[in-house]
Amino acid sequence: MKITLGDILSGRVRIVVRRRRARRKLAETPEVKRLRAEAKAYLPGRLEELAELYGFRYNQVRIKHNVSNWGSCSVKGNINLNLNLMRLPEELRDYVMLHELCHLKHMNHGPEFHALLESVCPDHLALRKRLREYKLI
C-alpha cells in the first residue's frame, strides 16, 4: 500500500509516533550500594562457574538494578543479573542464573528450553515457585 501526503492530510491514514518511556532512576540508598558491591563481587564468578559446569558460553555479564526481572539474556549472549539476587538464598540465585544460561541456547520458554532447564536444574519448578515469594526492591 502506497501512502501519499494527501492520505495523511485527509485523515485516512494516521501516523503514530511512539515516545520512549522515561527511565525511572532508582534511589541509590546505602542498602542498594551494599547490594551492588556484593553482587559485583559474587555473581560474575558464580555465573562463570555454572557456565563452565554445564557447558554454556556467554559474552558479557552486567549487574543491574531492575524493578521488573531477576535476570535477562540478550540475543548477543549478554546476561544481565539483578543486584537483588544477593537477597535470595543461594539455590534461588543459582536457579535464576541457570535459567538465563539456558536462554543462550533457547531464546524462548518453549519445550526445548524447559527440557534443557530440567536437565541442569531438576528442581526448577519448585525453585520458581519459591522465587515468587520474593519481591524486587
C-alpha positions, 0 to 999 in steps of 0.5 A: 500500500502506497501512502501519499501526503494527501492520505495523511492530510485527509485523515485516512491514514494516521501516523503514530509516533511512539515516545520512549518511556522515561527511565525511572532512576532508582534511589541509590540508598546505602542498602542498594550500594551494599547490594551492588558491591556484593553482587559485583563481587559474587555473581560474575564468578558464580555465573562463570562457574555454572557456565563452565559446569554445564557447558554454556558460553556467554559474552558479557555479564552486567549487574543491574538494578531492575524493578521488573526481572531477576535476570535477562539474556540478550540475543548477543549472549549478554546476561544481565543479573539483578543486584537483588539476587544477593537477597535470595538464598543461594539455590534461588540465585543459582536457579535464576542464573541457570535459567538465563544460561539456558536462554543462550541456547533457547531464546524462548520458554518453549519445550526445548528450553524447559527440557534443557532447564530440567536437565541442569536444574531438576528442581526448577519448578519448585525453585520458581515457585519459591522465587515468587515469594520474593519481591524486587526492591 
